Amino acid sequence: MYSIFKDISPIIIDFDFYGEVLSKFTISICKLNIDATNVIQSRDFLIEPSVAEKLNVPFVLFRKYGILT
């Protein structure tokens, strides 16, 4: 079985690689002409706010029910 979940810590701890990932995401996403970015609280939470900042659009976080209650 193929898992789509991967450990992203190598991306986060290598600032140069993190910058490359951010640039590629930003280039791909800016073509979509979006109004905001969003993510369900998970691994993407570590990358998506930076993408939103680079695109100068709002970031919306959706929390999983019961996580902080």
N, C-alpha and C positions, 0 to 999 in steps of 0.2 A: 504494500500500500504506500502511496506517495503522500508525504506530508507537506503542506504548504507553509507550515510554521517553521521558521528558521531562527537560529540564534543570531541576533543583530549586534551583539556586543563588539565583534571585531570592527564593525562600521563606526560605532560610537567612540571607541578608544583610540582610533587612528584619525586625527583631525584632518589630515590631507585627504584620506579616503572619504570621510564624512562630507567634506566640501565637494568632492567629485559627485557623490551620490546626490547631494542637495542640488547641485547644478543640473544634473541630468533630469531629476524630478521636475525642477523648475522649468527647464526648457520644454519638456514634454507637456506639462500641465498648463503652461501659459498659452499654448496653442488652443486650449479649450475655452478660453475667455470666461473663466469662472468668477463667481461673486464671493465665494468663501470656500474654505476647506473644512472638513470635519472628519472625525474619527471616533470610533467606539474605543473607550479606554482600554488600551492594550499596548503592544509593542510599538505600534505606529505613533503613539503619543509622543515618543522621543524624537521623531523626525518631522512630523507634520506641522507643528508650530513654526519651525524654522522655514519650511516651504511657504507657509502662509505669509510670514514676515517678508521673505524675498519677493513674493508676488504682490505684496501690499494689499492683502485681503484679510478679512477676519478669519479667525480660527474658532471652530465650534467643537467642544468636547462633549460627547455623549457618554455618560457613565452607565455601567452595568448596574441594574437595580440591586440594592442591598449591599453593595461594596462598602460604602462608608456610613451605613446606618446602624 
